[in-house]
Every structure is written in C-alpha cells, then in structure tokens.
C-alpha cells in the first residue's frame, strides 16, 4: 500500500472496510434478486444473464453504504427493446422484492429496497467489447472485469486504496457523476488509483493538476486532447472513444485540487468524515428560496433544473444591481428543494446610473434619452448617461420578481416561499452554507 499519513489512513480504513456481516448480506440479497429476476424472465419467455456489478461486485463499497447494482444482460437488439420488453420484466421482479420505483438514465431502470439495502435492476445488452456498446450501461461489465483484472495484477491493496480515495471524495463533496455533484464516479476513482499506482501518488498528482488534465489511460496526450474537451480527460481503459471523466466539472476539479493540497499539509479525519456544522448567524444578508417539488421527477431532473434556475436567477439579480456572493443548492429529491443566496447588501440605493450609447449614434442616443431622460442626464466620455429611480430595491422583492419568471417540470415555483435567514440555521446544509467554508477546512 502507498499511504501518505499512515496512522490516520489506517484508522480511516478500519472504519470504512465492509464487515463480514455486510459481505454475507450482499451475497444473500443478490441471490434473492437473482431468483426473482430469473422467475420473471422465465414467465415471459425471456433469456437474460443476471449479474452483480459495481462496488458490491468489486468489494469497494464503504461500510454502511452497501448498494447492489444488478445488471441483466440480454442478447443485443434495438434500444427500444430494453424499455418495451426487458424493463417490464425487471419491474415485475422488483415488485416481488419490495416497492419498486422507476429511475431514468439513457433508458428506464428499477430501484427497490431489499432488507434495507438499495438495489438497482438495470437492463443492458451483452456485447463483445465496450466499444460495441449500444447503450452507455453496456460498458459496465467491462469496467468491472477491467478493475478486477488490475486487482489480480497489482494486488489486493488496490481495493483498500480505492475505498480510501472514495471516502476522501465523499468527504469533500466531490464523489458522484450525477448532476447534483458533477464529480468522480466510482469507476473514475478506480481508474485514478490504478493509473497512479496508489493513493499517495494520486493525491500528490491531484494537488498539482491544472486543466486540461490528461491521463494517458488508453490514448496518449495528443490524441486525447484531439478527441476530447473538458477540465479532466481520462480515455476509458475499456473504450478509448469515451472520456471516463466527462462528468467532472471545472468547479469540482478545482475543489478536489484545493482539498488535496490542504490534505497533504494538514491531514485530518475531517476530509473523510463530515463533522457537525458550526452554528453561526449569517455575516451577510442571506435568503432561502424554498420550493416544493411536484413529484414524479427523477433526481437528475430536479438537480438539473435547480442548477439552471439558480444560475439564471443570479444573472437576473446581478442585472438588477445586486452583488451575489454565493449560491447554495439543496433537495431531498422527493418533496422539497431550496436555494440559498448570499448578498453583499440586500437594499440598493434609490437611484441607479444607466449607461447609454455614444452621442453620435443619433438614433440610439435619442431612443435612450426618450426612455431615460425624465431625470438627470449627462455626457461623459462621449456617451450619454442617465440617473434613474430603481423599480426594485430590496433583495426580497427582487427574488420574488425574478423567480416568478421561471417555468420548470419538477420545481413548483408558483408555491415557493422566500425567507431571510435570521440567527443560526438548524438545517445542516444551510448551516454549512452560512459557515462559508468547506467542512474539511478546519
């Protein structure tokens, strides 16, 4: 093993390694799922191979976070066949195990809880190679086999160091390829450990990253830069035509680099295990827009719309003259969502300066004066300026006006409420937002 701060990291590993009971539970639950799926397929005259994939197959899950990714592999056909024929069979099987819910990626899949453990049933095609994938999930079995082959080649230490890096990414809020995080997937975490040959080497490399970062995993740097764009490029070891790091945003990359630098110099358990948030009152005016969810929308839709709405709202608020310092997002993905917005000031001056066109652009200058010339006007630097009374001066009024303009599928913006944060908030996510520093900063 290649550790940086051995005593600390051994303690972390002692906390995150799966227990024997969890391993046994994994095997028992998979057998139940396999039997239910096989029965459902048999009743419908379908043939499919029920396989365990993901961290449960590789042994890289973290203690207390066991999830089963069960992929049912079918003979290649058209994409529509998976949704029309395979999916109903898996949904039927899931309902035999518990209360099934539908999730969506490239095509629908099923989620169900079995003995308290989340299980995802995913229909996929059994193709000859990852490069022949018909749907994105067809590559998953190849990712699994690639990683297990590397464990055999390099040694069992790889599994522990993947767990360690996964716990680090989870602790700093950079783990997960979904829109909520736009960070490192489990597979990308494995690729990093294998590519750099260890946790210590990965952390040292990460601390020096500067985009575009290119890992020569299956293509050389020149070829990778020609084929892909993004802050982090890691050609998939099983399919060079895919960037395994495509989900990682520039912001998440920057956060990871900053955290890696800090960890090298000031190691702490805080990087792995998020402590309770400090309870402090806001230093600057802070508002929360609380939004009910309409229900029925997948998490990717909720977070995608939250990101789009918050980005547009910030732009509109700044156009009105407000200085927005920070924006935070939260959702339970079922009933509620919220956007926290911090302002430098929440009340603007009564008047604002409007900058007009150059005086010699006659038509534009006269149009500007006709619209804004009822108050003070002057010429400066060849341009005409006007002093105009603001229509909206307070942040609370501005928020109401701005959010009334948006329409979304998952967010019930007609029923939102806006409140100013007074005193130390009780909600954990909001308490961290108000605190204003990452939980690992110390």
C-alpha positions in Angstrom: 0.0 0.0 0.0 1.1 3.6 -0.6 -0.2 5.8 2.1 0.6 9.4 2.9 -0.3 9.7 6.6 -0.2 6.0 7.6 -1.7 6.2 11.1 -4.6 8.4 10.1 -5.4 6.5 6.9 -5.2 3.1 8.7 -7.8 4.5 11.1 -10.0 5.6 8.3 -9.7 2.2 6.6 -10.6 0.5 9.9 -13.9 2.5 9.8 -14.8 2.1 6.2 -13.9 -1.5 5.3 -17.1 -3.6 4.9 -17.9 -6.0 7.7 -18.2 -9.8 7.3 -21.9 -9.4 8.0 -22.3 -6.9 5.1 -20.4 -9.2 2.8 -22.7 -12.1 3.8 -25.8 -9.8 3.4 -24.6 -8.8 -0.1 -24.5 -12.4 -1.2 -27.8 -13.3 0.3 -29.6 -10.3 -1.2 -28.1 -10.9 -4.6 -29.3 -14.5 -4.5 -32.9 -13.3 -3.7 -32.8 -10.8 -6.5 -31.3 -13.3 -9.0 -34.1 -15.8 -8.2 -36.8 -13.1 -8.5 -35.5 -11.8 -11.8 -34.9 -15.3 -13.2 -38.5 -16.2 -12.4 -39.9 -13.1 -14.0 -37.9 -13.7 -17.2 -38.9 -17.3 -17.3 -42.6 -16.4 -17.1 -42.2 -14.1 -20.1 -40.1 -16.4 -22.1 -37.0 -14.2 -22.0 -33.4 -15.2 -21.6 -31.0 -12.9 -19.7 -27.9 -13.2 -17.6 -28.3 -11.8 -14.0 -25.0 -10.3 -12.9 -23.8 -8.3 -10.0 -21.8 -5.2 -11.0 -20.4 -2.0 -9.3 -18.9 -1.7 -5.9 -20.8 -4.7 -4.5 -19.1 -6.9 -7.0 -15.7 -5.3 -6.7 -15.8 -5.1 -2.9 -15.0 -1.4 -2.9 -18.2 -0.1 -1.1 -17.8 1.7 2.1 -19.1 0.3 5.4 -22.8 1.1 5.9 -23.2 2.1 2.3 -23.9 -1.2 0.6 -25.9 -0.9 -2.6 -26.4 -3.6 -5.3 -26.2 -2.9 -9.0 -27.8 -5.9 -10.7 -27.4 -5.8 -14.4 -29.5 -8.2 -16.5 -27.7 -8.8 -19.8 -29.7 -9.6 -22.9 -28.8 -10.5 -26.5 -28.2 -7.3 -28.4 -31.2 -5.7 -30.1 -32.5 -2.2 -30.5 -32.5 0.3 -27.6 -36.3 0.4 -27.7 -36.4 -3.3 -26.9 -34.9 -2.7 -23.4 -37.7 -0.3 -22.5 -40.5 -2.1 -24.2 -39.7 -5.8 -23.3 -36.9 -6.1 -20.7 -37.8 -3.3 -18.4 -41.4 -4.6 -17.6 -39.9 -7.9 -16.6 -37.4 -6.3 -14.2 -40.1 -4.0 -12.7 -42.3 -7.1 -12.1 -39.4 -8.8 -10.3 -38.6 -5.8 -8.2 -42.2 -5.6 -7.0 -41.8 -9.2 -5.7 -39.0 -7.9 -3.6 -40.4 -4.6 -2.3 -41.9 -1.4 -3.5 -40.3 -0.7 -6.9 -39.7 2.8 -8.3 -38.6 3.8 -11.8 -35.4 5.8 -12.5 -34.2 7.1 -15.7 -30.8 7.3 -17.4 -30.5 6.6 -21.2 -33.4 4.2 -20.6 -35.5 3.4 -17.6 -34.3 1.1 -14.8 -35.7 -0.1 -11.5 -34.8 0.8 -7.9 -36.1 -1.3 -4.9 -35.0 -1.7 -1.3 -34.4 -5.2 -0.1 -33.8 -5.8 3.7 -32.8 -2.1 3.9 -30.3 -2.3 1.1 -30.9 -0.2 -2.1 -30.9 -2.4 -5.2 -30.9 -1.2 -8.8 -32.1 -3.5 -11.6 -30.6 -2.4 -14.9 -31.4 -3.9 -18.3 -28.4 -4.0 -20.7 -27.1 -5.7 -23.8 -24.3 -8.3 -23.6 -21.9 -7.0 -26.3 -18.5 -8.4 -27.3 -16.5 -5.3 -26.3 -17.1 -1.9 -24.6 -16.5 -0.1 -27.9 -19.5 -2.0 -29.3 -21.9 -0.7 -26.5 -25.4 0.0 -27.8 -26.3 1.9 -24.6 -24.0 3.5 -22.1 -24.6 0.9 -19.4 -23.4 -1.9 -21.7 -19.9 -0.9 -20.8 -20.3 -1.5 -17.1 -19.5 -5.3 -17.1 -16.2 -4.4 -18.9 -15.4 -1.8 -16.3 -15.9 -4.4 -13.6 -13.7 -7.0 -15.3 -11.0 -4.4 -16.0 -10.8 -3.4 -12.4 -10.8 -7.0 -11.1 -8.0 -7.8 -13.5 -6.0 -4.9 -12.2 -6.5 -6.2 -8.6 -5.2 -9.5 -9.7 -2.2 -7.9 -11.4 -1.3 -5.3 -8.8 -2.5 -6.9 -5.6 -5.4 -6.7 -3.1 -4.1 -3.3 -1.7 -5.8 -1.7 -4.7 -9.3 -2.3 -3.2 -8.4 -0.6 0.1 -6.9 2.4 -1.6 -9.9 2.8 -3.9 -12.1 2.8 -0.7 -9.8 5.4 0.8 -10.0 7.7 -2.2 -13.7 7.2 -2.5 -14.1 8.2 1.2 -12.0 11.3 0.5 -14.1 12.3 -2.4 -17.3 11.7 -0.5 -15.9 13.7 2.5 -15.1 16.8 0.4 -18.3 16.6 -1.7 -16.7 15.5 -5.0 -18.0 11.9 -5.3 -20.6 11.1 -7.8 -21.0 11.6 -11.6 -24.7 12.7 -11.2 -25.7 16.4 -11.9 -26.1 17.0 -8.2 -22.3 16.6 -7.8 -20.7 16.6 -11.3 -17.8 14.8 -9.7 -15.9 11.5 -9.7 -17.7 8.2 -10.3 -16.7 5.0 -8.6 -15.1 3.8 -11.8 -13.2 7.0 -12.2 -11.9 6.6 -8.6 -10.7 3.2 -9.6 -9.0 4.5 -12.7 -7.1 7.1 -10.7 -5.8 4.6 -8.2 -4.7 2.1 -10.9 -3.2 4.8 -13.2 -1.2 6.5 -10.4 -0.4 3.2 -8.7 -1.7 4.2 -5.3 -3.5 6.6 -3.0 -0.4 8.7 -2.1 0.6 9.1 -5.8 -3.0 10.0 -6.7 -3.2 12.7 -4.0 0.2 14.2 -5.0 -0.7 14.3 -8.6 -4.1 15.8 -7.9 -2.5 18.6 -5.9 -0.6 19.6 -9.0 -3.5 19.4 -11.5 -4.1 22.3 -13.9 -6.8 21.9 -16.6 -6.9 20.4 -19.0 -5.6 17.5 -17.0 -5.0 14.4 -19.3 -4.4 10.9 -18.0 -2.9 8.7 -20.7 -5.1 5.7 -19.7 -5.8 4.4 -23.2 -4.6 7.2 -25.5 -1.6 9.5 -25.5 -2.0 13.1 -24.5 -2.0 14.5 -28.0 -4.7 12.0 -29.2 -6.8 12.5 -26.1 -6.8 16.3 -26.5 -7.7 16.0 -30.1 -10.7 13.7 -29.3 -12.0 15.2 -26.0 -12.7 18.6 -24.4 -13.1 19.1 -20.6 -11.1 20.0 -17.5 -10.2 16.3 -16.8 -9.7 13.8 -19.6 -9.3 10.1 -18.9 -9.9 8.0 -22.0 -11.8 4.9 -20.8 -9.3 2.0 -20.5 -12.0 -0.3 -22.0 -13.1 2.1 -24.7 -10.8 4.9 -25.9 -13.7 6.7 -27.6 -15.2 7.6 -24.2 -13.9 10.1 -21.6 -14.3 8.3 -18.3 -14.0 11.7 -16.5 -16.6 13.6 -18.7 -18.9 14.2 -15.7 -16.2 16.1 -13.7 -16.9 19.9 -13.8 -14.2 22.5 -13.6 -15.6 23.6 -10.2 -15.4 20.1 -8.7 -11.9 19.6 -10.2 -10.8 22.9 -8.5 -12.3 21.8 -5.2 -10.5 18.5 -5.4 -7.2 20.1 -6.1 -7.6 22.6 -3.2 -8.6 19.7 -0.8 -5.7 17.6 -2.0 -3.2 20.4 -1.3 -4.7 21.0 2.1 -4.7 17.3 3.0 -1.0 16.9 2.1 0.0 19.6 4.6 -2.8 19.3 7.2 -4.2 15.8 7.3 -7.4 15.3 9.3 -10.3 12.9 9.7 -12.5 15.9 8.6 -11.6 15.1 5.0 -13.2 11.7 5.3 -16.0 12.2 7.9 -18.0 15.4 7.8 -18.3 16.8 11.3 -21.5 18.6 12.6 -21.8 22.1 11.2 -20.8 25.1 13.3 -23.9 27.1 14.4 -23.4 30.7 13.5 -25.6 33.5 12.2 -25.0 34.9 8.7 -22.4 37.6 8.3 -24.0 38.9 5.2 -27.7 39.1 4.2 -28.8 35.5 3.3 -32.1 34.4 1.9 -33.5 30.9 1.2 -36.0 30.3 -1.6 -37.9 27.1 -0.5 -39.5 25.3 -3.4 -41.9 22.3 -3.2 -41.3 19.5 -5.7 -44.1 18.5 -8.0 -43.3 14.8 -7.5 -42.6 12.1 -10.0 -39.4 13.6 -11.5 -36.1 11.8 -11.2 -33.3 13.3 -9.2 -31.3 14.2 -12.3 -34.2 16.4 -13.5 -34.6 18.1 -10.1 -30.9 18.9 -9.8 -30.6 19.9 -13.4 -33.5 22.4 -13.0 -32.2 23.6 -9.7 -28.8 24.4 -11.3 -30.4 26.1 -14.3 -32.8 28.2 -12.3 -30.2 29.3 -9.7 -27.8 30.3 -12.5 -30.4 32.3 -14.3 -31.6 33.9 -11.0 -28.1 35.0 -10.1 -27.7 36.6 -13.5 -31.0 38.4 -13.2 -30.3 39.6 -9.7 -26.9 41.0 -10.8 -28.6 42.7 -13.7 -30.8 44.5 -11.2 -27.7 45.7 -9.4 -27.3 43.2 -6.5 -24.0 41.7 -5.7 -24.5 38.0 -5.1 -21.5 36.5 -3.3 -22.5 32.8 -3.1 -25.4 30.4 -4.1 -26.1 27.0 -2.5 -28.5 24.3 -3.5 -30.3 21.6 -1.6 -33.0 19.0 -2.2 -34.3 15.8 -0.6 -35.2 14.8 -4.2 -38.8 13.8 -3.1 -40.7 16.7 -1.6 -38.6 19.8 -1.2 -35.7 21.8 -2.7 -34.1 25.1 -1.7 -31.7 27.7 -3.0 -29.6 29.8 -0.6 -28.4 33.1 -1.8 -26.0 35.4 0.0 -25.8 39.1 -0.9 -23.2 41.7 -0.2 -26.1 44.1 0.5 -29.8 43.4 0.4 -31.0 47.1 0.0 -29.9 49.1 -3.0 -29.7 52.9 -3.4 -32.9 54.7 -4.6 -31.3 55.6 -7.8 -29.1 53.9 -10.4 -26.8 55.1 -13.2 -27.8 53.9 -16.7 -25.1 53.9 -19.3 -26.2 54.9 -22.8 -24.7 54.8 -26.3 -22.3 57.3 -27.8 -23.9 60.6 -28.6 -23.1 60.5 -32.3 -25.1 57.3 -32.8 -28.1 59.6 -33.2 -30.9 57.1 -33.4 -29.7 55.0 -30.5 -28.8 58.1 -28.3 -32.2 59.7 -28.9 -34.0 56.4 -28.1 -32.1 56.1 -24.9 -32.9 59.7 -23.9 -36.6 59.2 -24.7 -36.7 56.2 -22.4 -34.5 57.5 -19.6 -34.4 61.3 -19.9 -37.0 62.3 -17.4 -34.4 62.5 -14.6 -30.8 63.7 -14.5 -28.8 63.2 -17.8 -25.2 64.0 -18.7 -22.4 63.2 -21.2 -19.2 61.6 -20.2 -16.5 60.0 -22.5 -18.7 60.7 -25.5 -21.6 58.7 -24.1 -24.9 59.8 -22.6 -25.8 58.7 -19.1 -29.0 59.0 -17.0 -29.9 58.7 -13.4 -33.0 56.6 -12.9 -35.1 55.6 -10.0 -34.9 51.8 -9.3 -38.1 49.8 -9.6 -36.8 47.1 -7.2 -34.6 48.0 -4.2 -34.8 45.1 -1.8 -33.4 41.6 -2.2 -36.7 40.0 -1.1 -38.7 41.9 -3.7 -36.1 41.1 -6.3 -36.2 37.4 -5.5 -40.0 37.3 -5.8 -39.9 39.1 -9.2 -37.0 37.0 -10.6 -38.4 33.6 -9.6 -41.8 34.4 -11.0 -40.4 34.4 -14.5 -39.2 30.7 -14.5 -41.1 27.6 -15.5 -39.9 24.1 -14.8 -41.1 20.5 -14.8 -40.1 19.4 -11.3 -40.0 22.6 -9.2 -43.3 24.1 -8.1 -42.2 27.7 -8.4 -45.7 29.0 -8.0 -45.7 27.8 -4.4 -42.3 28.9 -3.3 -41.6 30.9 -0.2 -38.8 33.3 0.5 -37.3 33.9 3.9 -34.3 35.7 5.3 -32.0 33.7 7.5 -32.0 35.1 11.0 -29.8 33.6 13.6 -28.0 30.2 13.3 -29.9 27.9 11.0 -30.9 24.4 12.1 -30.7 22.7 8.7 -27.3 21.1 8.3 -26.8 22.1 4.6 -27.8 25.7 5.4 -25.6 25.8 8.5 -22.6 24.8 6.4 -23.5 27.4 3.7 -23.7 30.1 6.4 -20.4 29.0 7.9 -18.9 29.8 4.5 -16.0 27.3 4.4 -15.7 23.6 3.4 -16.2 21.2 6.3 -12.7 19.9 5.8 -11.0 23.3 6.0 -10.7 23.2 9.8 
